[in-house]
Amino acid sequence: MAQKITKWQRFMLKNWIIQFFRFIYLNIKIMLVVAKGHGGTR
């Protein structure tokens, strides 16, 4: 079990990071669109 990280594990790790950034990016985009569309809800 003390072997190096397999390609699959490394791929999953990278994929998780990419998904995480995509999620944040989409959230910011949606927030900006909503803020513009409603002229600020606060």
N, C-alpha and C positions, 0 to 999 in steps of 0.2 A: 504493500500500500504506500510505500515511500517513493513511488516512481514520480517522474516529472508530470507536469500538467499535460493531459492529452489534448490533441487538437480540438476535440469536441468540447471539452471543458473550457478551453481558451475561447473558442467560438461563442459558446453560451455566455461567457463573461462579457466579451465585447458586445454581443447582441443585447445583453441586459443594460449595459451602459448606453448603447445607442438608443434603445427603447426609452430609457430614463430621460435622456436629453430631448428626444422627440416629444415626449409627454410634456416636459416643461415648455419647450418651444411652442407647442400647440396651445398650451394654457395661456401663455403670454399673448399669443396672436389673438386668441378668442377674447381675452380680457381687453385688448386694445380695440378690437372691432366693437365689442359691446360698449365700451366707454365712448367711442366715437359715435356709435349709432344712437345712444341715449343721451349724449351730451353730458355724461357724468351722472350716475344714478344717485350720488350722495347730495 
